[in-house]
C-alpha cells in the first residue's frame, strides 16, 4: 500500500508554525532594520494571491509614533460595545502572536494560523515574503472570511511603505510624530511625518492627533494634494470620558478616538452609551496590555511599553508624581535605542535593576549600566528581566513603587 502523504497542517502544529514564521523569515521585532521592506510590491502580490481580501472589508487605518495601539484599541472597544463585529490588527504582540489579530477581543484561533500558513507556505517561500507581510495577509484574509463589520488596522512602523498600506480605509488617523525608527523613516520630524502621511488617501478624511510646527505643514500639503478633508485634534475640546486606560498620555489618545468617531458617524451609528462603556472596558474588550498597567499592589507595580523619547518623557512625568517610599525601576532596552536620548529622562532618585530583554536585539546589560551610571542612575546588573523583577519585589516594602519598562520585550517577560 502506498504511503499516505498527510497535508502540511496535519504535522505542523501551532507552535511549530509560529517558530517557522519567526525563524525563517525577516521580522522587524526580532531583526530590526534588516526586515524593513523598501516598497509594497510583496504586499500587493500577496493580496492578489489571496483574492484581495482587503477590498472586502471596511477599515480604519492608524499610524503614528506613539499612541496608535491605544487609539486602535479604544476604537475597537467602542465599536464592539455598539454591537459591530470588529476586527483589530495591532503589533507587536506581548505574549502570543495571536494577540495581533482579534475579532471582538478574541485572538485568532490557532487552527486558523496553522491552516493559513499550510495553504500558502509554498507561495511565501517562493516570493520570500517577510513575517510582517504574511501576518498582514493573514489578518485581511481572516477578517474577510469572518465577514466583520469593520477592522481597525494599525501600521507596523512608518506608513507609506508599511505592508498595511494597501487598504483604502474609511478614515486615516495619525496620532503623533516623534523621532523613532530614524534609521529608515528619516531623522527629522518633517521626514517622519512624510512617511506617516503616506497613509492619507484621496478624498478620504484624515484625523491628526497631535502636530508640531514642523509636521503640520507636511500633513496639510499631502491632504490638500489628495483632496482629503483634514482635522487637527489638539485644536478642539472634547469630553473627558473616564477610562480603564490610566496613563496621563491617554487623554490625548481619547481625544483622537473621539475625533475619529465623529468622522465615523457617516458610516456607523455610535451612541453615547457605547462610547462610555467602550472607554471603561478597553482592556477587557480588546485584551490591550502594557500601557501604565498596574499588576500588583503592596508594593505597587506598574509596567509600560514606552520605549522612545516622546513616550518615555510623558510616562516619566507621571512616574515621578507617584507616592512611594523607595522608587525601584526594572529597565531593559533593545540595541537600536539611542541611550543619549532616553536615559536623561529617567529619575535619579531611584534604585535601578538593569537587565537585558530576552531577544536577539536586547542591549548588553553592562553597556546599559555603564551609560546609566554616567548620568547618575545607580543600580545592579541582573541576568534576566525575571531575576531583576524578583529582586525588586524581594527588596521592596509595601509602600515602595516599582516601574518596569524600557521595551515591550521587557514588560512581556513579567506580564
C-alpha positions in Angstrom: 0.0 0.0 0.0 1.4 3.4 -1.0 2.4 5.8 1.8 -0.2 8.4 2.7 1.1 11.9 2.4 -0.6 14.0 5.1 -1.5 17.6 4.4 1.0 20.1 5.7 -1.2 21.3 8.6 -1.5 17.8 10.0 2.1 17.6 11.0 3.0 21.2 11.8 1.2 22.3 15.0 0.7 25.9 16.1 4.0 26.2 17.9 5.9 24.8 15.0 4.0 27.1 12.7 4.9 30.1 14.7 8.5 29.0 15.1 8.7 28.7 11.3 7.3 32.2 10.8 9.6 33.7 13.4 12.8 32.0 12.5 12.7 31.5 8.7 11.6 34.9 7.5 12.6 38.5 8.4 10.7 40.2 11.2 11.5 43.7 12.5 10.6 42.7 16.1 13.5 40.3 16.1 15.9 41.5 13.5 15.5 45.3 13.3 16.2 47.4 10.2 17.2 44.4 8.0 13.5 43.3 8.0 12.2 46.6 6.6 11.0 46.5 3.0 11.5 49.3 0.5 8.2 49.0 -1.3 4.7 47.5 -1.2 5.2 45.1 -4.1 5.2 42.0 -2.0 2.1 43.1 0.0 0.3 43.8 -3.3 1.4 40.4 -4.7 0.2 38.5 -1.6 -3.1 40.3 -1.5 -3.7 39.3 -5.2 -2.8 35.7 -4.4 -5.4 35.7 -1.6 -8.1 37.2 -3.7 -7.7 40.8 -2.4 -9.5 40.3 1.0 -8.6 43.8 2.0 -11.1 45.1 -0.6 -13.9 43.1 1.1 -13.8 44.8 4.5 -14.3 48.3 5.8 -11.2 49.6 7.6 -9.8 52.4 9.7 -6.1 52.9 9.3 -4.0 54.2 12.2 -0.3 55.3 12.1 1.8 57.4 14.5 4.9 57.3 16.6 3.1 56.7 19.9 -0.5 56.1 20.9 -1.6 54.1 17.8 -2.1 50.9 19.8 -4.2 52.8 22.4 -6.3 54.6 19.9 -6.8 51.4 17.9 -8.0 49.5 21.0 -10.2 52.3 22.2 -12.0 52.5 18.8 -12.4 48.7 18.7 -13.8 48.6 22.3 -16.4 51.3 21.5 -17.4 49.7 18.2 -17.8 46.4 19.9 -20.0 47.9 22.6 -22.2 49.3 19.8 -22.6 45.7 18.6 -20.4 45.8 15.5 -18.3 42.7 14.7 -14.9 44.4 15.0 -11.6 43.2 13.7 -8.4 44.6 15.3 -4.9 44.3 13.9 -2.0 45.6 16.0 1.7 44.9 16.5 3.9 43.9 18.2 2.4 41.2 20.4 3.4 40.9 24.0 3.0 37.2 24.8 1.4 35.3 22.0 1.5 36.0 18.2 -2.3 35.7 18.0 -2.7 38.9 20.0 -2.0 40.8 16.7 -5.3 39.6 15.1 -8.6 39.7 17.0 -12.3 39.8 16.4 -14.4 41.3 19.2 -11.4 40.9 21.6 -10.9 37.2 20.8 -7.5 36.1 19.4 -7.5 34.4 16.1 -7.7 30.6 16.7 -4.5 28.6 16.5 -6.1 26.4 13.7 -6.7 29.5 11.5 -3.0 30.5 11.8 -1.8 26.9 11.0 -4.2 26.5 8.1 -3.3 29.8 6.5 0.4 29.1 6.7 -0.1 25.5 5.5 -2.1 26.6 2.5 0.3 29.4 1.4 3.7 28.2 2.6 5.0 27.4 -0.9 4.0 30.9 -2.1 5.6 32.6 1.0 8.8 30.8 0.3 8.9 31.3 -3.5 8.2 35.1 -3.1 10.4 35.4 0.0 7.7 37.3 2.0 8.5 38.9 5.3 7.0 37.9 8.6 5.1 41.2 8.6 3.7 40.7 5.1 2.5 37.2 5.9 0.8 38.4 9.1 -0.9 41.3 7.4 -2.2 38.9 4.7 -3.4 36.5 7.4 -5.3 39.4 9.1 -7.0 40.6 6.0 -7.9 37.0 4.9 -9.3 36.1 8.4 -11.3 39.3 8.7 -12.8 38.9 5.2 -13.8 35.3 5.7 -15.4 36.1 9.1 -17.4 38.9 7.5 -16.6 41.5 10.1 -18.4 44.9 10.0 -15.2 46.9 10.4 -11.5 46.4 11.1 -9.1 48.7 12.9 -5.7 48.4 11.2 -2.6 49.7 12.9 0.6 50.2 10.9 3.7 48.4 12.0 6.0 51.4 11.6 6.1 54.2 9.1 3.1 54.3 6.9 3.9 54.9 3.2 5.8 51.6 2.8 4.0 49.7 5.6 2.5 46.4 4.4 -0.9 47.5 5.7 -0.9 50.5 3.3 -2.7 48.6 0.5 -6.1 49.3 2.1 -8.5 52.1 1.2 -9.9 53.0 4.6 -13.0 54.9 5.6 -10.7 57.2 7.7 -7.0 57.6 8.2 -5.6 58.5 11.6 -2.2 59.8 12.5 -1.7 60.0 16.3 1.5 62.0 16.5 5.1 62.2 15.2 8.3 61.7 17.2 11.9 60.7 16.4 11.8 56.9 16.4 13.0 54.3 13.9 15.1 57.1 12.4 17.3 54.6 10.6 14.7 54.1 7.9 12.0 56.8 8.5 14.3 59.8 8.5 16.0 61.8 11.2 13.8 64.9 11.1 10.2 65.3 12.2 9.3 66.5 8.7 10.7 63.4 7.1 8.9 61.1 9.5 5.7 63.0 9.1 6.0 62.5 5.4 6.3 58.7 5.8 3.3 58.6 8.2 1.3 60.8 5.9 1.7 58.1 3.3 -1.5 56.5 4.7 -3.6 59.5 3.6 -5.8 58.5 0.7 -7.6 60.6 -1.9 -10.9 62.1 -0.8 -10.6 60.2 2.5 -10.9 62.1 5.8 -7.7 62.1 7.9 -7.5 62.8 11.7 -4.3 64.2 13.1 -4.0 63.6 16.9 -1.0 65.9 17.6 1.1 68.2 15.4 4.2 70.4 15.8 5.2 73.5 13.7 7.4 71.1 11.7 4.8 68.4 11.0 1.5 70.4 10.4 2.6 71.8 7.0 3.5 68.3 5.8 0.1 66.9 6.7 -1.7 69.9 5.2 0.3 69.6 1.9 -0.4 65.9 1.5 -4.1 66.2 2.4 -4.6 69.2 0.1 -2.9 67.4 -2.8 -5.2 64.4 -2.3 -8.3 66.4 -1.5 -8.5 64.6 1.8 -10.6 66.5 4.5 -8.2 67.0 7.5 -8.9 67.8 11.1 -6.4 68.5 13.9 -7.5 67.1 17.3 -5.4 69.3 19.6 -7.2 72.4 18.3 -10.5 71.1 19.7 -12.0 70.5 23.2 -13.5 67.1 23.9 -15.4 65.4 26.7 -13.0 63.7 29.2 -14.6 60.3 29.5 -13.4 58.0 32.3 -11.4 55.1 31.1 -9.6 52.0 32.3 -6.6 53.2 30.4 -4.9 55.1 33.2 -1.8 56.7 31.7 -1.8 60.5 31.7 -1.0 60.3 28.0 -4.3 58.6 27.3 -6.2 61.9 27.5 -4.8 62.8 24.1 -5.5 59.3 22.8 -9.1 59.5 24.0 -9.5 62.9 22.1 -8.1 61.3 18.9 -10.5 58.5 19.3 -13.5 60.9 19.8 -12.5 62.9 16.7 -12.3 59.7 14.7 -15.7 58.6 16.0 -17.2 61.9 14.9 -16.0 61.2 11.3 -17.3 57.6 11.6 -20.9 58.9 12.1 -21.1 58.9 8.3 -20.8 55.1 8.3 -21.9 53.8 11.7 -24.4 54.6 14.4 -22.4 55.0 17.6 -24.4 56.1 20.7 -23.2 57.9 23.8 -23.6 54.8 26.0 -21.4 52.7 23.8 -18.7 55.4 23.9 -18.9 55.5 27.7 -18.8 51.7 28.1 -16.1 51.3 25.5 -13.7 53.7 27.2 -14.3 51.9 30.5 -13.7 48.5 29.1 -10.8 48.8 26.7 -8.6 46.1 28.4 -11.4 43.6 28.9 -12.9 44.2 25.4 -9.6 44.0 23.5 -7.0 42.4 25.7 -4.9 45.5 25.5 -1.9 45.4 27.8 1.2 47.2 28.9 0.2 50.8 29.0 0.5 52.1 32.5 -0.7 48.8 33.6 -0.8 48.1 37.4 -0.1 44.5 38.0 0.5 44.4 41.8 -0.2 46.3 45.0 1.8 46.5 48.2 4.3 47.3 46.6 2.6 48.9 43.7 4.0 47.6 40.4 3.3 49.4 37.1 4.6 48.4 33.7 4.6 50.5 30.5 5.8 49.8 27.0 7.0 53.3 26.3 10.4 53.0 24.6 11.2 56.2 22.8 12.0 59.7 23.8 8.5 61.1 23.4 6.7 58.2 25.0 9.1 58.0 28.0 9.0 61.7 28.5 5.3 61.6 29.3 5.5 58.4 31.3 8.3 59.6 33.5 6.4 62.8 34.3 3.6 60.5 35.6 6.0 58.2 37.4 7.7 61.0 39.5 4.2 62.1 40.7 3.6 58.6 42.3 3.7 58.3 46.1 6.3 55.9 47.4 9.0 55.3 50.0 11.5 53.9 47.5 11.2 54.1 43.7 12.6 51.0 42.0 12.9 50.7 38.2 13.4 47.5 36.3 14.8 48.6 33.0 15.9 46.9 29.8 16.1 48.1 26.2 16.9 46.9 22.7 20.2 47.7 21.0 18.9 50.2 18.5 17.7 52.7 21.1 19.5 56.0 21.5 20.6 55.9 25.1 21.7 59.5 25.0 18.1 60.4 24.3 16.2 58.2 26.7 18.5 57.8 29.8 18.4 61.5 30.7 14.7 61.2 31.1 14.9 58.7 33.9 14.7 59.9 37.6 18.0 59.8 39.5 16.3 59.2 42.9 15.5 55.6 42.0 17.1 52.2 42.6 17.7 50.6 39.2 17.6 46.9 38.3 19.3 46.7 34.9 18.5 43.8 32.6 18.5 42.6 29.0 15.2 41.5 27.5 15.3 38.0 26.0 15.6 38.9 22.3 18.5 38.9 19.9 18.0 42.7 19.7 18.4 43.1 23.5 21.1 45.5 24.5 24.0 44.1 26.5 23.2 45.0 30.1 26.7 46.0 31.0 26.5 48.7 28.3 23.2 49.9 29.7 24.5 50.1 33.3 27.7 51.8 32.2 25.9 54.5 30.3 23.3 54.9 33.0 26.0 55.3 35.7 27.5 58.2 33.8 24.2 60.0 34.3 23.9 59.2 38.0 21.5 56.3 37.6 22.6 53.7 40.1 21.8 50.0 40.2 22.9 46.4 39.7 23.0 44.1 36.7 20.8 41.0 36.6 20.9 38.0 34.3 17.3 38.3 33.1 14.3 40.5 33.4 12.6 38.0 35.7 15.6 37.9 38.0 15.7 41.7 38.1 12.0 41.9 38.8 12.2 39.2 41.5 15.0 41.1 43.3 13.0 44.4 43.1 10.0 42.6 44.7 12.1 41.0 47.4 13.8 44.2 48.4 10.6 46.3 48.5 8.4 47.3 51.3 4.6 47.7 50.8 4.9 51.5 50.4 7.5 51.2 47.6 6.8 51.7 43.9 8.2 49.5 41.1 8.2 50.6 37.5 9.0 48.0 34.7 9.8 49.3 31.3 12.2 50.3 28.5 10.9 47.9 25.9 7.8 45.8 25.1 10.1 42.8 25.4 10.9 43.8 29.0 7.4 44.0 30.1 6.4 40.9 28.2 8.6 38.8 30.5 6.8 39.8 33.7 3.2 40.0 32.4 
